[in-house]
Amino acid sequence: MNPTRQRRLTIIIAVLAAVIVASALVVYALQQNMNYLFTPSQVQGGEAARYKTFRLGGMVKAGSIQRSNDSLKVTFTVVDASGDMPVEYNGILPDLFRENQSVIATGHMDGARFVATEVLAKHDETYMPKELKDAMAKAHSGKHIDETVNQDKPSP
């Protein structure tokens, strides 16, 4: 083989190897930073077991909010159609956080409870993130649950 062709082939192989390594590192980094959204029944079904951190979405169960008197620690339960998950959060909750409202918490599992690092509450009576709406619809399918409640309220 001609020395010029051999040099060109070596450079092309080196560039391709660098592109492959760079692509693999980018994909790995993106996978580490992704937070998947699961409902309580999906978490209990083991779908979130392989993720270190993820988002938990559902409704705050009525009567489940318990606040610590000496710290910012709050415990509550997030529910969906067929599951519930106890959540622990240490911090200031959003102003719109309350019972029977949609919530998305980011965090990780610690045994049978979810330890949240961030809690987001829905911002008005008709808002629900698309991912949560799709997950809740999937959980409700075949259970004859009315998913249109509070969606078609008349304007004042």
C-alpha positions in Angstrom: 0.0 0.0 0.0 1.2 3.5 -0.8 2.4 5.4 2.3 0.1 8.3 1.5 -2.9 6.1 1.3 -1.8 4.3 4.5 -1.6 7.7 6.3 -5.1 8.7 5.0 -6.6 5.4 6.1 -5.0 5.8 9.6 -6.4 9.3 9.9 -9.8 8.2 8.8 -9.9 5.3 11.3 -8.7 7.6 14.1 -11.4 10.2 13.3 -14.1 7.5 13.1 -12.9 6.0 16.5 -13.0 9.5 18.1 -16.6 10.1 16.8 -17.7 6.7 18.1 -16.2 7.3 21.5 -17.6 10.9 21.7 -21.1 9.6 20.7 -21.0 6.9 23.3 -20.0 9.4 26.0 -22.8 11.7 25.0 -25.4 9.0 25.1 -24.2 7.8 28.5 -24.2 11.3 29.9 -27.8 11.9 28.7 -29.0 8.6 30.1 -27.6 9.5 33.5 -29.4 12.9 33.5 -32.8 11.7 32.4 -35.7 11.6 34.9 -38.5 9.2 34.0 -42.0 9.8 35.2 -43.8 6.9 37.0 -47.1 6.6 38.8 -47.3 4.9 42.2 -48.7 1.7 40.7 -45.9 1.6 38.2 -43.3 2.0 41.0 -44.9 -0.8 43.0 -45.0 -2.9 39.9 -41.2 -2.6 39.7 -41.0 -0.5 36.5 -38.8 2.1 38.3 -36.4 -0.3 40.0 -33.6 0.2 37.5 -33.5 4.0 37.9 -31.5 5.7 40.6 -33.6 8.9 40.4 -37.0 9.4 38.8 -40.2 11.5 39.0 -43.3 10.3 40.8 -46.6 11.7 39.7 -50.1 11.5 41.0 -52.5 13.0 43.4 -51.9 14.0 47.0 -54.1 11.7 49.1 -56.6 13.6 51.4 -55.5 13.5 55.0 -52.0 12.2 54.3 -50.0 15.4 54.8 -48.0 15.4 58.0 -45.7 18.3 58.8 -42.9 18.1 61.4 -43.1 20.7 64.1 -39.3 21.2 64.4 -38.1 21.1 60.8 -39.2 21.4 57.2 -39.8 17.7 56.9 -43.2 16.8 55.3 -44.6 13.4 54.6 -47.6 12.7 52.4 -49.0 10.0 50.1 -49.2 10.1 46.3 -52.0 8.0 44.8 -53.2 6.9 41.4 -56.0 4.6 40.4 -54.6 1.5 41.9 -51.5 2.4 44.0 -50.2 4.7 46.6 -46.7 5.7 47.6 -45.5 7.4 50.8 -43.3 10.4 50.1 -40.9 12.2 52.4 -39.7 15.7 51.5 -37.4 18.1 53.5 -37.9 21.7 52.2 -40.3 24.4 51.4 -43.4 23.1 49.4 -44.9 25.1 46.6 -47.8 27.5 47.5 -50.3 25.4 45.5 -49.4 22.1 47.2 -52.5 20.7 48.9 -54.6 17.6 49.3 -56.4 16.2 46.2 -54.1 18.1 43.8 -51.7 16.8 41.2 -48.1 16.7 42.2 -44.8 15.6 40.6 -41.9 14.8 42.9 -38.3 14.1 41.8 -36.2 11.8 44.0 -35.3 8.2 44.8 -36.6 5.2 46.6 -35.4 4.5 50.1 -36.9 1.1 51.0 -40.7 1.3 50.5 -40.9 5.2 50.6 -40.0 7.8 48.0 -37.6 10.5 49.2 -38.2 13.7 47.2 -35.6 16.3 46.4 -38.0 18.5 44.5 -41.8 18.8 44.6 -43.9 20.5 41.9 -47.6 21.3 42.2 -49.9 21.9 39.4 -50.5 25.6 38.7 -54.2 25.7 37.9 -57.3 23.5 37.9 -57.0 22.2 34.4 -53.2 21.7 34.0 -51.7 18.3 34.0 -48.3 17.4 32.4 -48.7 15.3 29.2 -46.5 12.6 30.6 -48.6 12.3 33.8 -51.8 12.5 31.9 -50.7 9.6 29.6 -49.4 7.6 32.6 -52.6 8.1 34.6 -54.8 7.3 31.5 -52.8 4.0 31.1 -53.3 3.2 34.8 -57.0 4.0 34.5 -57.7 2.0 31.3 -60.2 -0.7 31.9 -61.2 0.6 35.4 -64.2 2.8 34.3 -62.8 5.9 35.9 -64.1 9.3 34.7 -61.0 11.1 33.5 -62.9 14.2 32.4 -63.7 15.4 36.0 -62.8 19.1 36.3 -61.8 19.4 32.7 -65.0 21.0 31.3 -65.9 23.4 34.1 -67.9 26.5 32.9 -66.1 29.8 33.0 -67.5 32.3 35.6 
